Amino acid sequence: MTATRLAFAPIITPALVAAGLLLTACGGGGSSTPQGAAVASIGSHEAKEGQASAAVASQAADAHRPQLRVDTSDAEKARLQNIWARCLSGKGVPTYTKSGDKLSWIFPEGGEDEYPKQFQACQQKQPLGPASEDPDRNPHYADDFTNYVKCINRDSPVVKVVQTKDGWTWADSNPEVNEDTQKQFDQIDKACELEAFGRG
């Protein structure tokens, strides 16, 4: 929900995607239970145990991660983001710096798929987003997001948005704005985020 430049692509709310595991096995005949089915069953059991262990480890790491709130200042967000990014950089993950609004943000260029060990080692330093903006932690998320979009359209005199199944997009695909309009929209966006997701 962080405000973005209107000239950029539409803001899309990130959805948590559950990863699936496809198990295949080649088996031969000769028994009442196909060998392939038995191998798949064993593999499925081991995979579930592995997923459960990984989930427990991830939850333990999350318990020590910095927790952002909707009202966390941009300066504090940048500070925590940069601590995490410097951790990744120190372990060999390439990073880049983006400056704006008197703040400098450091971001990893590589993703967790490319650097799994490094991301795991730095996981406890990665800030957690506000709980109220996480569909898995906020039972009112759908209603809150609808109210967020309504708030923007209520308060924004020029730029309007349309809610989609993934978040929201511009009502006008190419809105014409100037610097003053941009600043006004950024302020409205932040105010509406706090109004709609102010639970934490």
C-alpha positions as CSV (number, residue, x, y, z in Angstrom):
1,M,0.0,0.0,0.0
2,T,3.0,2.3,0.0
3,A,2.4,5.2,-2.3
4,T,4.1,5.1,-5.7
5,R,4.6,7.4,-8.6
6,L,1.6,7.7,-10.8
7,A,3.7,7.4,-13.9
8,F,4.7,3.9,-12.8
9,A,2.8,0.7,-13.2
10,P,-0.3,0.3,-11.1
11,I,0.0,-0.8,-7.5
12,I,-0.7,-4.4,-7.0
13,T,-1.2,-5.9,-3.6
14,P,1.0,-8.9,-3.2
15,A,-0.8,-12.1,-2.5
16,L,0.7,-14.9,-0.5
17,V,1.0,-17.9,-2.9
18,A,1.0,-21.4,-1.4
19,A,3.7,-23.6,-3.1
20,G,2.6,-27.0,-4.3
21,L,4.7,-30.1,-4.5
22,L,4.2,-32.5,-7.5
23,L,5.4,-36.0,-6.8
24,T,5.8,-38.4,-9.7
25,A,7.1,-42.0,-9.5
26,C,7.8,-44.7,-12.0
27,G,6.8,-48.1,-10.8
28,G,6.5,-51.7,-12.1
29,G,3.8,-54.3,-11.7
30,G,3.7,-57.6,-9.9
31,S,2.1,-56.7,-6.6
32,S,-1.4,-55.8,-5.4
33,T,-0.2,-52.3,-4.6
34,P,1.5,-50.6,-7.6
35,Q,5.1,-49.8,-6.7
36,G,4.7,-46.3,-8.1
37,A,1.9,-45.6,-5.7
38,A,3.9,-46.8,-2.8
39,V,6.9,-44.6,-3.7
40,A,4.6,-41.6,-4.2
41,S,3.0,-42.3,-0.8
42,I,6.4,-42.4,1.0
43,G,7.6,-39.4,-0.9
44,S,4.4,-37.5,0.0
45,H,4.9,-38.3,3.7
46,E,8.5,-37.2,3.7
47,A,7.6,-34.0,1.8
48,K,4.9,-33.2,4.3
49,E,7.3,-33.7,7.2
50,G,9.9,-31.5,5.5
51,Q,7.3,-28.8,4.8
52,A,6.2,-28.9,8.5
53,S,9.8,-28.6,9.7
54,A,10.4,-25.7,7.3
55,A,7.2,-24.0,8.5
56,V,8.2,-24.3,12.2
57,A,11.7,-23.0,11.5
58,S,10.2,-20.1,9.5
59,Q,7.8,-19.2,12.3
60,A,10.6,-19.3,14.8
61,A,12.6,-16.8,12.7
62,D,9.5,-14.6,12.2
63,A,9.2,-14.3,15.9
64,H,12.4,-12.3,16.0
65,R,11.9,-10.2,12.8
66,P,11.2,-6.5,13.1
67,Q,7.5,-5.8,12.9
68,L,6.3,-2.9,10.9
69,R,3.1,-1.1,11.6
70,V,0.9,0.9,9.3
71,D,2.1,4.1,11.0
72,T,5.8,3.2,10.9
73,S,7.6,6.2,9.4
74,D,9.4,5.9,6.0
75,A,12.7,6.7,7.7
76,E,12.2,3.7,10.1
77,K,11.2,1.5,7.2
78,A,14.2,2.4,5.3
79,R,16.5,1.9,8.3
80,L,15.2,-1.6,8.9
81,Q,15.1,-2.5,5.2
82,N,18.7,-1.4,4.8
83,I,19.9,-3.5,7.8
84,W,18.4,-6.6,6.1
85,A,19.8,-5.7,2.7
86,R,23.3,-5.1,4.1
87,C,23.1,-8.5,5.8
88,L,22.3,-10.1,2.4
89,S,25.1,-8.0,0.7
90,G,27.6,-9.2,3.3
91,K,26.8,-12.8,2.4
92,G,27.3,-12.2,-1.3
93,V,23.8,-11.2,-2.6
94,P,24.1,-8.2,-5.1
95,T,22.2,-5.1,-4.1
96,Y,21.3,-1.7,-5.4
97,T,20.4,1.6,-3.8
98,K,17.4,3.8,-4.7
99,S,17.2,7.3,-3.3
100,G,14.2,9.6,-3.0
101,D,12.5,11.9,-0.6
102,K,15.8,12.3,1.3
103,L,15.9,8.6,2.0
104,S,18.1,5.9,0.5
105,W,16.8,2.3,0.2
106,I,18.9,-0.7,-0.4
107,F,17.3,-3.7,-2.2
108,P,18.6,-7.1,-3.2
109,E,19.0,-7.7,-6.9
110,G,18.8,-11.5,-6.5
111,G,15.8,-13.4,-5.1
112,E,15.4,-16.1,-2.5
113,D,15.2,-18.8,-5.2
114,E,18.7,-17.8,-6.4
115,Y,20.2,-17.3,-2.9
116,P,18.3,-19.5,-0.5
117,K,21.0,-19.9,2.1
118,Q,21.8,-16.2,2.2
119,F,18.1,-15.2,2.6
120,Q,17.6,-17.9,5.3
121,A,20.7,-16.6,7.2
122,C,19.3,-13.0,7.1
123,Q,15.6,-13.9,7.6
124,Q,15.5,-12.6,11.2
125,K,16.5,-9.1,10.0
126,Q,13.9,-8.9,7.2
127,P,11.0,-6.6,8.4
128,L,7.6,-8.1,8.6
129,G,4.8,-6.0,6.9
130,P,1.9,-4.8,9.1
131,A,-0.3,-7.6,10.3
132,S,-3.4,-5.7,9.2
133,E,-2.1,-5.8,5.6
134,D,-1.6,-9.5,5.6
135,P,-4.6,-11.5,4.4
136,D,-3.4,-14.5,6.5
137,R,-3.2,-12.5,9.7
138,N,-6.1,-10.1,9.3
139,P,-9.6,-11.7,9.2
140,H,-11.0,-8.3,8.1
141,Y,-8.5,-7.8,5.2
142,A,-11.0,-8.0,2.4
143,D,-13.3,-5.3,3.9
144,D,-10.3,-3.2,5.0
145,F,-8.9,-3.2,1.4
146,T,-12.3,-2.2,0.0
147,N,-12.5,0.6,2.4
148,Y,-8.9,1.7,1.5
149,V,-9.9,1.9,-2.2
150,K,-13.1,3.8,-1.4
151,C,-11.1,6.2,0.8
152,I,-8.7,7.0,-2.1
153,N,-11.6,7.7,-4.5
154,R,-13.4,9.7,-1.8
155,D,-10.5,12.0,-1.1
156,S,-8.5,12.2,-4.3
157,P,-9.9,15.0,-6.5
158,V,-8.1,14.1,-9.7
159,V,-6.8,10.5,-9.8
160,K,-9.3,7.7,-9.2
161,V,-8.6,4.0,-8.8
162,V,-10.5,0.7,-9.5
163,Q,-10.3,-2.3,-7.3
164,T,-9.3,-5.6,-8.9
165,K,-9.0,-9.1,-7.6
166,D,-5.3,-8.6,-7.0
167,G,-5.4,-5.1,-5.6
168,W,-6.1,-1.9,-7.5
169,T,-5.3,-0.1,-10.7
170,W,-5.7,3.3,-12.1
171,A,-9.3,4.1,-13.4
172,D,-7.5,6.1,-16.2
173,S,-4.7,4.0,-17.6
174,N,-2.6,7.1,-18.3
175,P,-3.5,9.7,-15.7
176,E,-2.1,13.2,-16.4
177,V,-0.6,14.6,-13.2
178,N,1.9,17.2,-12.2
179,E,4.2,17.3,-9.2
180,D,1.6,18.9,-6.9
181,T,-1.0,16.3,-7.8
182,Q,1.5,13.6,-7.2
183,K,2.4,14.9,-3.7
184,Q,-1.3,15.3,-2.9
185,F,-2.1,11.7,-4.0
186,D,0.8,10.3,-2.0
187,Q,-0.5,12.0,1.1
188,I,-4.1,10.8,0.4
189,D,-2.7,7.2,-0.1
190,K,-0.9,7.2,3.2
191,A,-3.8,8.7,5.0
192,C,-6.2,6.1,3.6
193,E,-3.9,3.3,4.4
194,L,-3.8,4.3,8.0
195,E,-7.6,4.8,8.1
196,A,-8.4,1.4,6.5
197,F,-5.6,-0.7,8.0
198,G,-5.0,1.1,11.3
199,R,-5.6,-2.0,13.3
200,G,-1.8,-2.5,13.4
